[in-house]
Structures are given as structure tokens and as C-alpha cells.
Amino acid sequence: MKKVVVIIPAYNEQNSIGKVLNDIPWEAVAAVIVVNNRSTDNTSAVAKKNGAIVVDEPQRGYGKACLTGIAYAEKFKPEVAVFLDGDYSDYPGEMRHLIEKIEEGYDMVIGSRALGVAEKGALLPQARFGNWLAVTLIRYIFKQEYTDLGPFRAIRWKSLAALNMRDEDYGWTVEMQVRAARAGLKATEVPVQYRKRIGVSKVTGTISGTIRAGYKILFTIFRHSF
């Protein structure tokens, strides 16, 4: 079994983060890092109570929180990083399936909600359309087959370092996938289950969030196509 660290960006997830942490297969990981991204609730305290290492990142942004988690995780000298959301929409126990694919020789594994079973109402129409458009563009531009931009993913640590990730907000997931395609990483997907998140999505839960995320995703795809 490779040395695995789990990185969970979290903003105001006090009602869900404990459930996420309780469902993680702790025997399979070396450390779980929750990046408290300027939460105004008790996310940090709940995460600590449930065994996570909490790292504060005052600058808001999903990608920024992930980058902070990566920087902190260096001290564990991991071989694999697993990224997981803190809203309890994913099934943390399924990370075993992602890690198994890494063990088989893949560099990056995306947990695909499109291939798996999603609870009714878990993936909003705007999210489904955005995913479809993004993966279609990636297929035509980068010649890489994906079905989802799902945030639940595993990647070899050396491969992650080589990607030189930069995005600090909504473009994080698609940036990783297009950089991986350009770098020729061996990537695959596994079906994952998906349920309604606890609380309101910071992205697809609002019109402004949906527009900003959609713009950033498309901008990221085209920026890396040259």
C-alpha cells in the first residue's frame, strides 16, 4: 500500500465535515488534512475533534486551499494524494477504488459521478451541462477521454508535483485534468456514488457562482490549448 494523504478544502462545513472524516478509511491513509478556508463557523473545531490535521488558509479559493494542503502535506513524504470535498456529497470509503487504480499503475484517477450512481437532485442541471461541455472540449482539444470533472480524485505525488498546479479557485479540477493530458499522464476514471451535499453549494448553488465557475473552466481549457 502506498503512503496516502487526503486533502479536504473546507469552507463553512461544520455540519458535514465530521461525517466525511468518520467515513474515511483511516487504516489506508497516513494523514488527513482539512484546509480551513476562512470559515466563519466551527468547521475547524469539528475537523480537529474527528482526527484531522487542520491548516488555515485565509485567502478564499478552492484551488488556493488545495495548494495550501499540498504544501503542508510535503512533510509526510506521500506517494499519493487524494482530494475530497468536505460537504459529504462524496462517499469517502470509495477512495479505496481510486487508490487501487494507482496501485495498478495509473498516475491519476478521477472519481466519475457520470459513470456512477448520483442521488436524484445531487447534480444540478447546470453542473451536468458544464461537465458535459468541459469534457467534450477536452476530448476534442487534448484527445483525452473524461466523463466528469469530479473533485474526488487520486494522483501520484510525483505526478502532481510535475503538473505545477497554479489555479486558485474554480479552475482547479479542470486545470489538473488538462495539464495531465498535456503531460501524457496515464489517467483513468472509476465510477463513484454521489449524494446531495449538506448545505448550499458555493458554486452551482447560486447564479453568480455558476457563471463565474463556467467562465473559469472554459478559460482554463482554452488557455492550456496553446
N, C-alpha and C positions, 0 to 999 in steps of 0.2 A: 504494500500500500504506500503510495506516495504521500509526502508531507503536504497537507492541505490547510490553507487558511480561508476563512469565509469573511467576506467584506459586505457589510449591510449599511448602505446610506439611509439615514432616517431623519425625517422632519415631522415633528408632532405625531408620533406613532405610539403614544403611551398605551392606547387601548389594544394594540396589535403586537407590539414588539415582543412582549412576554410569550405570546402564543407561538410566534416564529421561533424564538430561541428554545422553547420547550420541545419543539418538533425536530430540531436539528439532530442528526445522528452524531452526537458528541464523540463517540468512540472512533469516528472516522476522520476527525479533524484535529489539528494542532492548536488552533486558536480561532475564535470568532470575534471579529472587530466590528462594533457598531459605531458608525461615524455620525455623531450628533450634529446635524446641520442647522444650527441656530434654532433649535426647538424652543418653544415657549411653554411647553407642558412638562410632564415628568418622564419623558422618553429616556433620558439619561439614567435616572434612578431605577426605573423598571428594568432597563437593559443590564445594569450592574447587578441588580438583585437576582437576575436569571443567568448569571455566569459570563456575560460578555465583557470584553475589554471595551471601554468607551473612550473614543477620541473625539474631541470637539473641533469642529470646523466652522468658524463664524461667518465665512463667506458662503452665501447661499448658492446652490447649484448642484444638481445631481452628479455631473461629471467631476466637479470640484471635490465633492465628498468622496467619490471613488478614488480620485488621485491621492487624497489625504490618507485614505485607508491603505492604499498600495505603499505609500511612503512609510507608514508605521509598520506594515507587515514585513518589511525588509529584515527586521531584527530576528524574525523566526526562520529565515532562510528557507522559505517554502519552495515546493516544486510545482504546486498547483494553486491557483486562486479560483474561488467560487464566488460569484456575485449574486446577491439575492436581495429582493426588496423587503422592506420592513412592514408592509401593510397586510400581510397574511393572505395575499392573493395566490401566492405560490404554495407548493407543498414541499417544505424543506427536506423531508425524508427522501424525496426523489433525487436529491443530489448524488446519491449512490450511483444512479444510472449514468449521470454525466461523468462522474469520476471513472466509472468502468470503461467508458469510451476513451478517456485519456490513457488509461492503462493499456488499452488495445493499440495505442499508437497515434491517436489523433492529437492535434495541437490545440484545437478549440472545439467546444461542444455547446451548441445553443439549445436551451430548453424550448421547444416549439409548442406554443399554445394552439397553433393552427393544426398541428398533427395530433395533438392530444384532445382531451375532453374538457371543454370550458363550460362552467356553470352558466345557465341562462342569465343574461344580463351582465356577466362578468366582463366581457369585451364589448365595449360600446361601438356602435356603428362607425363612428369617426376613427376609432382605433383600428378596427378591421380594415377600413378603406386605406388608412395611412400605411398600415403594414403591407397591404397588397401592393400599393403603388411603389413603396420603397423597395420591396424585394424584387418587383418586376424590373425596376430601373437597374438594380444591382445585377440582375441576371443578364440584361442586355449590355450594360456598360462594362462590367467586370467579369462576366462569364462565370459567375458563382451562383449556385442554386441555394437559396434560403427560402423558408416559408414564413419566417417571423423575425422580428427584432426583439424578441423576448429578453427581458433583463436578467432572467435566471440562466446563468452560463458558467462554464468552467474553461479555464485556459492554462496552459503550461506557463510557469513563471518566466522562463527564459523567452518564450514567445511573446508574452505580454510586454516584457521589457523592450524587446526588439521593435514593437509596434510604435513606441514613443508616443503614447496617447497624450492628447492635448486638450480635447474639448472639456469645457467646464459646466455644461448644462445639458440641454435636451438632445444634443447630437452625440452623446457618449456611446450609446449602444450601436448606432449605425456607423460611427467612426471606427469602432473596433472591427466591425464586420468588413467594411471596405478596405481598411488597412490590412487586415488579414488576407483578403483576396489579392490585393496587390503584392503582398509579401510571399504569396504562394503557400500559405499555411494549409495544413491538412485539416479541414473543418468538416463537421457533420452536425446533425440535429438529432435529438431524441424527443419523443412525444412527452409532454408534461401536462398535468391537470392544472386547471386554473379556476379560481372561485372569486366571487365578489369581494373586493377589498374591504377592509374595515375603515370607515371614514370616506371622505371625498377625495378623488384623485386630484393631485396638484396640476396634472397635465390635461387629461381628457375630461376632467370634471368641470371645466369652465371653457367658455368660448374663446377667451383670450389665450388661455393656456394651450388649447388645441391649435390655434392659429400660429402661435409662436413656435410650438413644437414641430408642426408641419413644415413651416418655413425653414427651421434649422436643420431638419432631417434632409430636406431636398437640397439645401445649400451645401450640406456636408457631402452628400453623394456627388454632386456636380463638381465641387471644389477638388475632390480627390480623383476625378476622372481625367485630369490633365497631367 
